[in-house]
Amino acid sequence: MEYEVKLAPLDKSATIPGGFFEPLCNSCTAPDCTNPIREMTVSVVGIQKKQRVYVLNETVIRQVVGCKGYVGDATP
């Protein structure tokens, strides 16, 4: 199922108390998601990190900051 998402550019990473905001897809466990999510290596303030990002086409890649189908990890 393709869920409605809120996207943000990769270069607009928000700072949170634990560091930088991670895209929701990094921790999502929704089994039926068909959104165009791909794991890619991206640069976050010069640090290479593997992240799951929303790929619109080869040149437009965004991070998911809101999703109606988000299912987080249930383990504390």
N, C-alpha and C positions, 0 to 999 in steps of 0.2 A: 504494500500500500504506500502510495506517495503522500507523505504528510506535509502540511503547511508549515513552512519554516520562516524564521527571521534570520537574515544573513548580514554579515559585516565583512568588510575587507580585511584581509590578513594583516595589513599594516596598521590596523586600528586596534591592536590588542590592549585590553584594559588591564590595569594593574589592580590586583586584589591583595589582601593581607598575606596570602601564601605564595605570592609571586605574580605570574601572569595568568589571565583567564585562559582556560583550555576550552576548545570547542566542545559543545555538548556531545557530539558524535564520538569523542574519545572514550566516554564512559557509558554510552547508550547500549542497551541490550535488547532493543525491540526486534523481535524475530521476523516481522513482516515488512520491514522498511525497504522500499524500492527507490528511494531518492538516490540521485547520482553521487553517492559518497565513495570516496577513494582514499586509501592511506597513501600519504605522500610525505616526503621530507621537505620541510619548509624552514625558513630562517626566521627566528623570533629574536629580535634585537641582536642579530649576529650569531646566535646559537642554533645549530641545526637540530631540529626535532621532528620525529615522526608524528604526524597528526592525521586524523580522519577529517577530510574537508569536502565541501560541496563543490563539484566541478560542473560549471555551466558549459564550458567548452575548453579547448586547449589553453587559452590565454586568460580565461576568467575563472578564478578560484576564490571561494569565499569560506569563511568559518560560520558554523551554525551557532547562533546565540539564543535562539528560541525555537522550540519545535512542539507541535501538538501531540506528537507520538512518542515523545521522549520517555524512555523507561530506564531509570538509573539503576545502578548496581544495588541490590538489596542488602549486601553484607556491610556491617558497620565498620 
